[in-house]
């Protein structure tokens, strides 16, 4: 049995999101386009009594001035940002524990990290539903949100 950690940010929600992603991936096998997977994940999370907002606009600020807008795939319970990818298998020499190369690239991770930093959310998931495997990155950005307007 897993030992409960007091410092695990949004622990229940995190496990539920990962399990919901696994359910969607097991049913579809990563063979559908992002729009289909996105909707299936929304249905699965709502079935677990989560509030899910899709394509919610988030304004990006720099020194108090609005620069633009970021539109994440999902916001769960108003606290967790989710970015969904459906990238196919890409040949690579770098293997993970499953023996399958990772599909989420460093560039995907960098872009996601910048979006999370520019948002008001502390926790985000970057999730890829590839045909070979489900891949996810859980990231926390817990610094003061100085770039957000008061």
N, C-alpha and C positions, 0 to 999 in steps of 0.2 A: 504494500500500500504506500502511496506517495505521502511524504511528509508535507504538511501545509506550510507555506512560506508567508510570513506577514508582509514582506516587502515586494511581493509579486504584484505589479500594477494590473488591476482589472483581471485577476486570476480566473474567475468563473467565466467571464465574458471571453477571455482569450481561449480557454479550452473549448467553449461552445462554438466559437468562430472556426477554430481548427477542425472540430468534429463536423460541423456543418459543411465545410469545404471538402472533407473526406467523403461525406455522403454524396455530395454532388459529383465529385470526381469518380467515385465507384459506380455511380449510376450511368454517367456519360462517358467515362474513360478518357476525358480530355479531347474528345473528337468534335466538339462543337465550337462555334465562334463565340467570341467574348460576350456578345449581347445575350445569347442563350444562357451561358454559364452565369452571367451577372443576374439575370432574372431568377434562375433556379436557386442561386445562393440567397437572394432576397426572400424567396418563398420559404426556404429552409430555415432561415433566421427568424422570420416572422412566426413560423410554426413553433419556434422555441420562445415565443413571447418577447422578442426584441423589436424595438422601434428601428426601422431601417429607412434612411433617407438616401435616395439615389440622385446622382448628378447635382448635388447641392453646391451652389456657387460660394466660393470662399475668396474674399478680396485679399490681395497681397499688397502690403504696405512697406514703404521705405521712408524712414524719417518722417512719418506722419502723412506721407502722400501715397495715394493709391496708385500702384503700378499696373495692376491687371487683376485677372481672376483665374483661380485654379478650380477645376471641377473634378473632384474625386469621384470614383465609382460609387462608393458607399460611405455613409456615416452611420455607425451602430450606436444606438442609445444616446446619441449626442456626445459621445466621448471617444470613439475609436474610428480612425480613418482607415478605409480599405481601398487599395488599388489592385485591380484584377488584370491579369495578362493571360493570354491563351497562345503562348508561343510554342511552335513545334520544336521537336528535338533538333538540336544543332550539334554537329560533330565537334568534339573537343577532346583534348588530351587530359583534361583535369576531371577526374572522377570523384563522386562523393561516396558515402558509405554503401549506397545501393548499387554501385557499379555503373550508374548512369550519369553522364556529365550534367552539370547544372545548366539550366536554360536561362535563368535570370542572370543577366549580365551585370558587370560592375557599373556600367552606364545606367541600367535600370535602377540599380540600388542608389546610385548618386542622385538621380533625378527624384526618386521617391523620398530620399532623405531631405532634399531641399524643399520639396512640397510639404513634408511633415514639419520642418522647421518654420516654414512660413505660415503654417496653419495654427489655429488655437488649440490643437489636440496634442496630448502627450504621447499617445500610443497609436501606432499604425501597423498595418499588415500589408506587405507586398506579396501577392499570391499568384502563382502561375499554374494553370491547369493545362499541362502538356499531355500528349498522348501516352508518354512513357511513365510519368510520375506527377504527383502533386508536389509543388515546391512552394515554400513560403518563408518569408523573412518577417520577424517581429521586431520592430524598432521602437525605442522610447526616446522622446525628446522632452526633457523636463526642465529646461532652462526658462528663465523669466521671458515672457513674451513682449519684449521691448518694441518689436516691429508692429505690434497691433495697436490700433487706436483705442483710446479710453472709452 
